[in-house]
Amino acid sequence: MTQRNDIDARTLRDMLERGERVTVVDVRRREEHAEESIPGSVTFFAYDALRAGKEGAMEGLGFPAGGLEGSLRRARA
């Protein structure tokens, strides 16, 4: 299974269309999440820590081994 750290919306759509099993980890800020959520995603508020390059920003997520970890960036078009 492929593990990615960051994917965009188009890549996620393509993966889903191919029938790949994915788990999206939504790391956006609480304010953004309050406006809209990503259906079926796992919410983990780590945006600021990830942007700051903090090691261990995703610790505590408890993600299953071998899973696809990714944060979704909305495609800006």
Backbone as a printed PyTorch tensor [residue, N CA C, xyz], in Angstrom:
tensor([[[  0.8370,  -1.1770,   0.0000],
         [  0.0000,   0.0000,   0.0000],
         [  0.8850,   1.2440,   0.0000]],

        [[  0.4960,   2.2280,  -0.7620],
         [  1.2470,   3.4700,  -0.8500],
         [  0.9170,   4.3650,   0.3340]],

        [[  1.9370,   4.9990,   0.8800],
         [  1.7090,   5.9550,   1.9580],
         [  2.1500,   7.3150,   1.4610]],

        [[  1.2670,   8.2910,   1.5690],
         [  1.5640,   9.6500,   1.1470],
         [  1.3850,  10.5600,   2.3480]],

        [[  2.1430,  11.6220,   2.3890],
         [  2.0060,  12.5740,   3.4850],
         [  1.0660,  13.7100,   3.1460]],

        [[  0.9250,  14.0110,   1.8730],
         [  0.1140,  15.1400,   1.4780],
         [ -0.3750,  14.9080,   0.0600]],

        [[ -1.6710,  15.0030,  -0.1490],
         [ -2.2210,  14.8510,  -1.4870],
         [ -3.1840,  15.9890,  -1.7570]],

        [[ -3.4140,  16.2640,  -3.0220],
         [ -4.3930,  17.2950,  -3.3560],
         [ -5.7280,  16.6310,  -3.6970]],

        [[ -6.7480,  17.4390,  -3.8690],
         [ -8.0990,  16.9250,  -4.0940],
         [ -8.1780,  16.0850,  -5.3680]],

        [[ -7.5030,  16.5040,  -6.4080],
         [ -7.5430,  15.7760,  -7.6850],
         [ -6.9400,  14.3800,  -7.5240]],

        [[ -5.8240,  14.2850,  -6.8210],
         [ -5.1890,  12.9830,  -6.5920],
         [ -6.1020,  12.0800,  -5.7840]],

        [[ -6.7240,  12.6340,  -4.7500],
         [ -7.6580,  11.8460,  -3.9360],
         [ -8.8140,  11.3450,  -4.7850]],

        [[ -9.3930,  12.2070,  -5.6020],
         [-10.4990,  11.8030,  -6.4670],
         [-10.0760,  10.6490,  -7.3710]],

        [[ -8.8990,  10.7660,  -7.9800],
         [ -8.4060,   9.7070,  -8.8620],
         [ -8.2340,   8.3840,  -8.1140]],

        [[ -7.7020,   8.4580,  -6.9130],
         [ -7.5150,   7.2470,  -6.1080],
         [ -8.8530,   6.5950,  -5.7940]],

        [[ -9.8360,   7.4040,  -5.4270],
         [-11.1580,   6.8720,  -5.1130],
         [-11.8190,   6.2720,  -6.3490]],

        [[-11.6570,   6.9160,  -7.4940],
         [-12.2240,   6.3930,  -8.7360],
         [-11.6000,   5.0610,  -9.1290]],

        [[-10.3240,   4.8460,  -8.7690],
         [ -9.6590,   3.5650,  -9.0360],
         [-10.0400,   2.5020,  -8.0070]],

        [[-10.8100,   2.9040,  -7.0000],
         [-11.2480,   1.9510,  -5.9870],
         [-10.2240,   1.6950,  -4.8990]],

        [[ -9.2120,   2.5580,  -4.8070],
         [ -8.2110,   2.3920,  -3.7570],
         [ -8.8260,   2.6940,  -2.3930]],

        [[ -8.3960,   1.9420,  -1.3960],
         [ -8.8300,   2.2140,  -0.0250],
         [ -7.9790,   3.3470,   0.5140]],

        [[ -8.6200,   4.3890,   0.9700],
         [ -7.8930,   5.5290,   1.5150],
         [ -8.5340,   5.9850,   2.8150]],

        [[ -7.7190,   6.5630,   3.6420],
         [ -8.2010,   7.2500,   4.8320],
         [ -7.6460,   8.6540,   4.7660]],

        [[ -8.5240,   9.6300,   4.7870],
         [ -8.1110,  11.0250,   4.7390],
         [ -8.0430,  11.5540,   6.1590]],

        [[ -6.9010,  12.1360,   6.4990],
         [ -6.7430,  12.7740,   7.7910],
         [ -6.8450,  14.2770,   7.5490]],

        [[ -7.8980,  14.8670,   8.0440],
         [ -8.1680,  16.2970,   7.8690],
         [ -7.4670,  17.0530,   8.9900]],

        [[ -6.3990,  17.7760,   8.6470],
         [ -5.5950,  18.4630,   9.6600],
         [ -5.8410,  19.9710,   9.6940]],

        [[ -6.8730,  20.4190,   9.0170],
         [ -7.1350,  21.8550,   8.9520],
         [ -7.4390,  22.4490,  10.3230]],

        [[ -7.3970,  23.7600,  10.3790],
         [ -7.7270,  24.4750,  11.6190],
         [ -9.1950,  24.2660,  11.9890]],

        [[ -9.4790,  24.3940,  13.2730],
         [-10.8490,  24.2180,  13.7700],
         [-11.8400,  25.1160,  13.0380]],

        [[-11.4400,  26.3550,  12.7530],
         [-12.3380,  27.2960,  12.1040],
         [-12.7410,  26.7950,  10.7120]],

        [[-11.7740,  26.2730,   9.9750],
         [-12.0650,  25.7510,   8.6430],
         [-12.9460,  24.5090,   8.7390]],

        [[-12.6420,  23.6700,   9.7050],
         [-13.4190,  22.4440,   9.8830],
         [-14.8530,  22.7760,  10.2600]],

        [[-15.0500,  23.8390,  11.0450],
         [-16.3930,  24.2390,  11.4460],
         [-17.2180,  24.6880,  10.2370]],

        [[-16.5610,  25.2680,   9.2450],
         [-17.2520,  25.7270,   8.0430],
         [-17.6910,  24.5640,   7.1630]],

        [[-16.8250,  23.5780,   7.0120],
         [-17.1690,  22.3860,   6.2470],
         [-16.2140,  21.2650,   6.6250]],

        [[-16.7220,  20.0590,   6.5850],
         [-15.8730,  18.9180,   6.9020],
         [-15.7550,  18.0290,   5.6730]],

        [[-14.7910,  17.1500,   5.7190],
         [-14.5670,  16.2120,   4.6170],
         [-15.2440,  14.9020,   5.0150]],

        [[-16.3250,  14.5410,   4.3240],
         [-17.0630,  13.3230,   4.6940],
         [-16.1530,  12.1030,   4.7520]],

        [[-16.2920,  11.3340,   5.8290],
         [-15.5310,  10.1020,   5.9870],
         [-14.1040,  10.2890,   6.4550]],

        [[-13.7000,  11.5350,   6.6910],
         [-12.3150,  11.7800,   7.1000],
         [-12.1480,  11.6270,   8.6050]],

        [[-10.9000,  11.4940,   9.0050],
         [-10.5220,  11.4990,  10.4110],
         [-10.0270,  12.9110,  10.7080]],

        [[-10.6050,  13.5590,  11.6990],
         [-10.2120,  14.9290,  12.0380],
         [ -9.1190,  14.9040,  13.0960]],

        [[ -8.0530,  15.6320,  12.8300],
         [ -6.9340,  15.7170,  13.7590],
         [ -6.3380,  17.1140,  13.6130]],

        [[ -6.6180,  17.9820,  14.5560],
         [ -6.2200,  19.3850,  14.4560],
         [ -4.7110,  19.5420,  14.6580]],

        [[ -3.9860,  19.5420,  13.5410],
         [ -2.5300,  19.6220,  13.6070],
         [ -1.9660,  20.6070,  12.5860]],

        [[ -2.8080,  21.4060,  11.9580],
         [ -2.3640,  22.2780,  10.8690],
         [ -1.2130,  23.1890,  11.2840]],

        [[ -1.3900,  23.9220,  12.3650],
         [ -0.3600,  24.8800,  12.7800],
         [  0.9550,  24.1920,  13.1190]],

        [[  0.8810,  23.0590,  13.8080],
         [  2.0950,  22.3260,  14.1700],
         [  2.8000,  21.7970,  12.9220]],

        [[  2.0360,  21.3220,  11.9430],
         [  2.6370,  20.8300,  10.7060],
         [  3.2730,  21.9690,   9.9170]],

        [[  2.5940,  23.0990,   9.8320],
         [  3.1500,  24.2610,   9.1230],
         [  4.4320,  24.7530,   9.7730]],

        [[  4.5120,  24.6250,  11.0970],
         [  5.6990,  25.0550,  11.8270],
         [  6.8210,  24.0180,  11.7550]],

        [[  6.5400,  22.8660,  11.1520],
         [  7.5510,  21.8280,  11.0080],
         [  7.8570,  21.0900,  12.2930]],

        [[  6.9090,  21.0890,  13.2210],
         [  7.1420,  20.4270,  14.5020],
         [  7.1360,  18.9130,  14.3390]],

        [[  8.2220,  18.2950,  14.7990],
         [  8.2740,  16.8340,  14.8080],
         [  7.2250,  16.3250,  15.7710]],

        [[  6.6150,  15.2380,  15.4170],
         [  5.6160,  14.6480,  16.2940],
         [  4.2600,  15.3240,  16.2110]],

        [[  4.0570,  16.1720,  15.2130],
         [  2.7740,  16.8800,  15.0850],
         [  1.5980,  15.9170,  14.9470]],

        [[  1.8670,  14.7460,  14.4050],
         [  0.7930,  13.7700,  14.2050],
         [  0.7640,  12.6980,  15.2930]],

        [[  1.6200,  12.8360,  16.3040],
         [  1.6010,  11.8680,  17.4080],
         [  0.2560,  11.9250,  18.1100]],

        [[ -0.1980,  10.7810,  18.5100],
         [ -1.4700,  10.7060,  19.2040],
         [ -2.6250,  10.3950,  18.2730]],

        [[ -2.3530,  10.3680,  16.9790],
         [ -3.4150,  10.0810,  16.0220],
         [ -3.8910,   8.6480,  16.1610]],

        [[ -2.9700,   7.7420,  16.4760],
         [ -3.3630,   6.3410,  16.6310],
         [ -3.7840,   5.7220,  15.3150]],

        [[ -3.0660,   6.0700,  14.2480],
         [ -3.4010,   5.5990,  12.9210],
         [ -2.9950,   4.1480,  12.7480]],

        [[ -3.8390,   3.3270,  12.1150],
         [ -3.4890,   1.9200,  11.9140],
         [ -2.2480,   1.7580,  11.0440]],

        [[ -1.4470,   0.7780,  11.3670],
         [ -0.2250,   0.5080,  10.6000],
         [ -0.5800,   0.1780,   9.1600]],

        [[  0.2120,   0.7050,   8.2300],
         [  0.0130,   0.4040,   6.8190],
         [ -1.0390,   1.2600,   6.1470]],

        [[ -1.6300,   2.1920,   6.8740],
         [ -2.6810,   3.0220,   6.2910],
         [ -2.1210,   4.1670,   5.4750]],

        [[ -2.9800,   4.7840,   4.7250],
         [ -2.5980,   5.9540,   3.9480],
         [ -2.8570,   7.1740,   4.7960]],

        [[ -1.8000,   7.8970,   5.0970],
         [ -1.9550,   9.1180,   5.8600],
         [ -1.8290,  10.2790,   4.8950]],

        [[ -2.7630,  11.1360,   4.8960],
         [ -2.6680,  12.2860,   4.0100],
         [ -3.5130,  13.4200,   4.5100]],

        [[ -3.0550,  14.5760,   4.2520],
         [ -3.8880,  15.7330,   4.5290],
         [ -4.4040,  16.2120,   3.1960]],

        [[ -5.6000,  16.6460,   3.1700],
         [ -6.2170,  17.0550,   1.9200],
         [ -6.0950,  18.5480,   1.7480]],

        [[ -5.4590,  18.9330,   0.6540],
         [ -5.4360,  20.3420,   0.2670],
         [ -6.4840,  20.4930,  -0.8090]],

        [[ -7.3630,  21.4180,  -0.6380],
         [ -8.3500,  21.6460,  -1.6780],
         [ -7.6520,  22.2350,  -2.8900]],

        [[ -7.9940,  21.7020,  -4.0460],
         [ -7.3930,  22.2190,  -5.2770],
         [ -7.8970,  23.6430,  -5.4860]],

        [[ -6.9850,  24.5400,  -5.6810],
         [ -7.3440,  25.9280,  -5.9080],
         [ -7.3390,  26.1630,  -7.4180]],

        [[ -8.5030,  26.3800,  -7.9550],
         [ -8.5850,  26.6020,  -9.4060],
         [ -9.4310,  27.8110,  -9.7100]]])
